[in-house]
Amino acid sequence: MKCLITILFLAICNVGQAQKTVLTTDNTLAIPKLNFDPNGELKITASPTSSQSDFDFLVGKLKMHNRRLNKRLESCKEWTEFESSDENLKILSGTADMDTYSTTEMPGQEGRPFEGLTLRLFNPKTRLWSLYWVASNVGVMDPAPVVGSFENNVGHFFAKDTFKGKNIIVMYRWDARDKDHPIWGQAFSPDGGKTWEWNWFASVRRD
């Protein structure tokens, strides 16, 4: 009887673990190869289908489930999950997009309000999107936008930056193949795009 109870307990635990979906990257999606000009600056070209309506899937009030790596570029394997909300609207006659991200569960700031603002600008000449981010606990906009475009409903956006004194490339990915349940991800590369470490994911749903 004890053996039977043990087997049943293990089976229930295994079922529970199997049902828990871990928010992570889709390894079937390739990260575009980075190109640099003679001065070492990123060379980014828009996809043939890039348009000012690419972020329309985000317009409205949204809920987000976040999974955030506890330490970046330190071979960390521990993640924190938390909830946030987001309100998104089109601006500048439909050529730009802006949202406000908010939570009281930001790791390291639990119980205190945290807000972030993203401004997304579409350049009709280059057909590239530039995404600018500013966080309430910093109060200044990131020094450079992440720049890129969508192809086949997946957007990749890149910028040169620094993290703890190290030169890195920052990448945002918007996987909007399922526009009702898009997924955002952020990754850092310390070696010019040869390798990437994913450090933040957010799955989006309608409020």
Helices and strands as residue ranges (DSSP letters): H 2-19, G 56-58, E 60-69, E 79-91, E 96-103, E 114-122, E 129-135, E 146-151, E 154-163, E 166-175, E 183-189, E 197-206
